[in-house]
Amino acid sequence: MTKTYKAWQTVLVAVACATVLAAAAAYLWLRQSLPAADGEQALSGLVEPVRIETDNLGVPRIIAAGRSDAVRALGYLHAGDRLFQMDLMRRKNAGRLAELFGAIAVGSDVKARTYGFNMRAKQVLLKLPAAQRSYLEAYAAGVNDYLQRARALPFEFDVLAYRPEPWQAEDSLLVIFGMFDNLTAWAEQYERMLTVMDQALPAEVVTFLTPDSDRYTDALQQHAPARVPSGPLPIAALHALLSESLPAGRALAHAPEETMPGSNAWAVSGAKTADGRAIVANDMHLGINVPNIWYRVQLEYPGVLAAGVSLPGTPCLVAGSNQHVGWGLTNLAGDFLDLVLLEGDTQRAGQYRVGSEWRNFEQRRELIRIKGEADKELLVEESLWGPVAQQPLLGQKAAIHWTALDVDAVNLDILELEQAGGLQQAIAVANRAGGPQLNVLLADSTGHIAWTLTGKLPLRRSGDGSIARSWADGDAAWSGYLAAADMPKSVDPAAGFLLSANDRRFGTELPYSVGRNFASGYRAYRIDQRLRQMSRFDEWSLFNLQQDTYSEFYTYYQQLALSVLTPDKTAGNAELNGLRNYLLSWNGRADTDSLGLPLLIEFRKQLIASVFSPFLQRCRQLEPDFEYSWNYVDTPLQALLDSRPPQLVPEPAQHDWQTFILSQLTAAAANLQAAHPAVALAALNWGEVNRAEFSHPFAKALPALSTLLDMPRQALAGCGGYCVRVTGARFGASERLVVSPGRFAEGILHMPGGQSGHPLSAHYRDQQPYWLTGLPLPFAAGNSVHTLTLRPPGTQ
C-alpha cells in the first residue's frame, strides 16, 4: 500500500512539474512576441531618427522630423501591437478568411469577393494623389519592417500555422473598405425589405409602416419636415391584410437592431464656456471585440501636434484634435447604395438591357481557398452599374450600385484633418473627402464650432433610392455626386452648440434625398435637452453627458403596461401584482441596479413582433426570408396602440386590445424569466441582463483561454440606442473623447480594453475599468515610461 501510494505520489509530482514547466514554456513563448518598448531599432526608409515615448497606458508619442517618418513609425507601432487584428481586417475585406477558418467563413468571403474590394483597392491606389500614395507606402514599409525584425510574431499566427504576407499599400484601403461595409452596406437589406413591401402591400400601408421620422426627430428638426411623414392609420387596408393572413409562423417583424453602427458627437462654442474655449465631444458606437478597433496615438512633427484615435491598418487619425481644430464623427446613416433591377430576356442569356441595347455581363472568376476543403470557384457578374448580387430580388438579378464601389468616390483626403489650420480648412477637407459618409463635428482654438458632412452624396435623377428599380432607361440612375462646395454645413448657431446622434437632420428643405431610415431621434433629443439645461460647460460636464443613462423613451411602454395591470386584473393575482410592482420600481434609467427595465425592453420587442407580423403575410409569400425591421417602428406601433381600432386586434382570439397587450406583457415576462432562470424576476436588475461579452476571435475555439483572452464579463450601465450612454453585450462606445483644441491637458479620452492586442501586455485591458465605470483618462499621452528610438539604417 505504501509503495503504491509513493508511486502515485511520484506520478502526481511528475505531472505537476510537467504542467508547471509547460505553463512556463507557454508563458515564455508568448512573451517572445511582445514588442520592444525601449532601446534603439533601425527602420528602413527613415529620413531622420524618430523618438517614441510611451506612457503608462501604452499610448505612444511619436516625435518625428516629418510626416512621412511619423507615418512609417505609426505603421511599425500598429504592427507591434495589433498585427493579427490588421491581418484579419485585410483578409476579411479581401475575401480570404476561409483560408484560415474553413467553411464557416465562406459566406463572408463570397460577400467581399462579390463586392470586389480586393480588385478595387488596387484601382483606388492608382488614382490617389502622389502624396497620399506615398503615405500609404511609408506606412506599409513600417509594418513590414516590424514583420522582418520581430523576434516572434503574435501567438495567433502560430496557432493558425501561417505567417502574414508583407503589407501592401492597398491593404490599408481594404481596411477602409471594411469601414464602408460596416457603416453603409446595411442599406441593401433595407432596400430589399422595402422593395418586397412595395410589391406586396397597399401604398398607404407601406407609408404607414415606414415613416422617416418619430416624435423626437420632429421636435428637433422643425426646419426640416420629413419627406415620408407618418400617414394616417389605414384601418381598412390593414383590416383586409389581417383578414387574409395565414396561420402564424415565425415572426415577420422584429425590433430594429440596437447595434447599428452609430455615434454621439457634439460641439460647444466659446459663447457657452467660461473662458471662451470651444469643445468637441465624441463617442463612436461600434461592435466591440478584443482588441478594440481604435489605437490611441499622439503625433508630433514640424507644424503639427495632434492626438486621438487611429485605425490600425491605416495611417488615419480618425477622431481627435490638433492645436487648431478638434473633430468627432458619427455615422450619417443615410442611403448610399441602390439595388438596380436588371432586365433580362430568356432568349438573351448572359445579357441585360441598357436603353435600346443588350449588353453582355462581364465575368470575374474568384477562387476561394477553404481550409480543410476543396477550393470554391465563385462566378461574379459585373454590370454597367456594379456587381450582380449573389441573392436575386423577387426572382430578378440585381446589381449593387454603391459609392464604396466607385473608385472615383474613394480617396484619403481625410488624412489632411490632422494638419488643418482652422475651422474653414477642416470643413473643406471633410467636404471633399471620399470615405464612408459621416457627420463631422468641429471646434477650433478661437471658440468657433461647425457641423458638416464627409463622403460622397449621390444625386438621383428620380426617387429616393429606397426601392429597387430598373435603370435600363436612364431615368432612375445617379447623375453624379453633390459638389463639395454644396455640402450641408452649419457654423456657430445661435444655440451655441451642434450635435449629431445618427438622427435625421434633413427633409424636404433639400432638393435631394440623403436617406430614410436614420436612427431614432431619442438620443439626439436627450443630448439637446441636456445641453440646453446645462449651466456649466467644460470637459468634465460634457464627459458626464456622454454617460447619461436616462431613458424617457421607455416610459411609454411602462405606462402602457401599467394601464393594463388594472386593480381588477391584479387583485388576487400574485403574478400580475408582481409585474406591476416590478415595473413601478423602474427609476427611469439604464443603471446596473435599475429594476423593471429588462421587462420594458422585452415587452417592446414582443409587441413589435406580435402587432406587425399578421399584416405582413403577403410579403412572406413573395420573399420567404422577408423580415420587417424599421428604425422608426415606434411611430406606427404607438399609433396603433393609442387608437386601438377593434377590428385590428392582431390576435382576434384575444378579443380586445386590453387583453392582447396584457398577453404580450406576460409573454415578455416569461421569455425574460426563461433567459435568466437563476434570478427571480422581482430582483432582476439591468446589470444582470446587460453584461459585457467583449471577446477575442479565438475565444469560442479555445474556451479554456477565455479568461486570458476576453475582457471580464461585467455589468454595463447604459442601453442600446435609447440612452446617450450606448452599451450592449458586444457593442457600445468604442471610445469617449472630449477635447478643446490647444488645451490637451484638460482633455479626456478612454476606450474599452487597451492599446495592445497581446494578452500578456500590461496594456491589454488596462483601460477597461475606466471605460466600464465611466472614469476619465487623459486625452494626450502622459509622461514617458519607455523610450524607443527608430533610426535610419547605418546611423548612430
Steps between C-alpha positions, in 0.01 A plus 500: 500500500783735594687422180185562294437828679861607443477401135185709452662785692798484264269503196301794634815697574628423151172608344498818708857577402424433134196728523702778660775459243248500215334813640839667538596402147167633368550822693851548364377415150227762527736761644733469204250680280464806724639801310797689641406831664854622574834519326594571141386337179584553137202583279559507128396803301516750786640842413578590861482313833155470661459498879205308643415578860239266648300585813362278776200404283712401201398816309789598271619852432665492157752783459625523141672744268230460234162348433630214287730390782212528749276285279774239459543484876124470548493197268781346706309557826167377365671180386663452838176531693227398254651286221251213518205739513635684195550178307148382580352828380680495166418131454133553582464777244707318239279192545773275639381391843406146396870432439542521876166400649349262247140470381359718778652807332396428141192723518711797605748431220225472239365840601840670485590336168164603353570859597847459351673695778828321422490624141366848577764570763768473232299725269449768765869496591596584141263798496609652831711817503872429520525631859226265624660202324834587656348501849340160442833366372688644798245347737530161326880518523474558875273197540733283294808612691335375815410173327863446400660600830260359762647227720170313472156574362181503709385157617194501273723444197656194660162359602372539143834386356561780254717806458344830387588623156684832467272800538416678175389860459163382367446294817432824686226570248355154569471601865319819397266299278420303814378822662280566196359151542444543872338844477304506175448154346197435723297717258477199265288302747264792559461550126417133454241525776340815359494360147310191616259712703443729203404200288292321761314766697272797430693826471325654801609207717863528386498874576349434842755231587809681368493869598832684508444669834381466857376746759846572635640574154199716412557707814867555409468551125208739464692676222538169312159336450506127437494385138289199596302607806284252683175468309155455650420163647375294201238302689317351202818391318651348815175322580498343155857375552412366844195320364703310239803424715625144508543292816769646723852382430828662586487869585525718190576815695765570758638797690775685315851397588633706788849431369477715186839668463452857616633759743437811704688823438448859594694823492453789743613850401699748702180695559398226745824449693643710781829573320383505136640162404310279255475131584420192293372172649473169314416141588488267201270198529627183336530131564757446773745212476839426648705695421295816452481643148683825587861566598589814695791710375659844521689635198758777504687627196575854377180702497284223649414380849198268475351224712200271498409155371646341190375201300755214498579404144483863388687823572171682577443698820124441499386720788702739711654843495803700402587841646255681272196279451339195660266260322254222581300277267166323491354268240273698267276189478370600157448303179801485267432160345232423242393166362448516123257247358651355183268435210573171329346290227468123485626519143808702599682300765792685656372842393309793654331802350651851495274733304442346157808277528567159650833471676698199609583464866870521572608205707752460780600158623603511864674202661422468870742273683341314790705347777435126515278497193520531124527848352178673399475686170270800511366658183433872541311682226575869455253741344524865397364590843704266717537133595195276493386398847523129576144508633228590246226745594146382428650244264690763301870576476601820676820700472657672801563868427687636802731793558753262655533320165558819298877551491443867419307545825772364732806693614707570810450876522383450858870461590529878466286565810811423703665811351196731483587853609147610588128447467452595135791287388365203695153543345653506152702185569196315632280605207734375229602176673380174349451251782194369684226764529522663843394799702801708604488715815777759528630744761792739453746672729330840459167383643310422178313179413358336189310197372531364150518175304773289349476231232336519159123560488330357187259712297213286371313594187172388652378339818684463827673170425311311769336256257684297237419601144625437149745758373482373143332817370725737696227683690592355841880507486736722695614822338821530700571627849421815691782754450728550801407869512130409527530256789270593793668683783426712804742739672456669840122461543321730743442210743875478557524130430464244222434128534450175312379160619434330164160669494328643195626855440354542153158519344307675227718812528767320294445438127656152532446205730766384747312203641188380680589260779711708736535416868227580750512865597495425872874524565527829312192631680644413841841652419332818376286510814800462729714755315221756528467433873871515586635795690864390483683400184843342531667170422369337818136596448505379139671177600226445757237558230656220295405268788142610543281192554157663520250351253173685459453281191386200707253695717238453227524122535503524879175700497348267241578196714367663816180599318407133451606394849182644642387434860238252384766307305761496776266439796572155632748431221849481647669475159338811355539691824869412494531629143337827602734549795801411285407759238426766761849447644671625182700816569484627140863414437712222356726466803637163599268492803190614309202268548214474251694606192576142383126432477424827319757422232371146455138625500572742214669227296206266561251767389689578178508133400139428593333819378653517153560139393133430415496790253807376309403154381484613136864604527598153616320349203710712263829460689529204743780666697317831538522683833374846590728716711489878500686750717187716536277201576373664820314760294253253343506274805394775738241629251332158508533460876358847565200471267433125547251444217295196610517342154883503509566292810799297370382180669120489469484221755598759760174687421623850589817709517510507879510121516748482214742748660483319833575171325806655337621630834470160668665332201787749524536428872509125431765545231710714730472257791591208273813684388603570864368205702743546787359841602143569609337756271441742788876510562615501136688826454635642177861415583408132516367519143737751340848351541817549303596210273801656329689203366811411304443330161641175645276493808239260359757265351718505813254543791764392750687821419196725533614638836835596349368635169161661573402806700322423830128433466383794710175693533459798269310822563328652196286342232496435128391805303250657741742649752780748440732241653472226239607153614427139420654158542732544200430860409543849637716809514825388341656816644394806697682819413459860623752768403552867431760568227825621652384399849605136504580502873129534586387247235360155570528179298447136586395182321414138585781250536838657441766586247647156453362189335745284694342323802821521705541872444434733792290698253269221387214602732626786713249756362203265542421591864498872415273446200270266692447728799512827308820639648716741297847448361717777353446590136869546422787258553631526855849504642744269329545155656682347203706651218567328170713668234456398138797588283579488129712189434873568528466801734591531864 
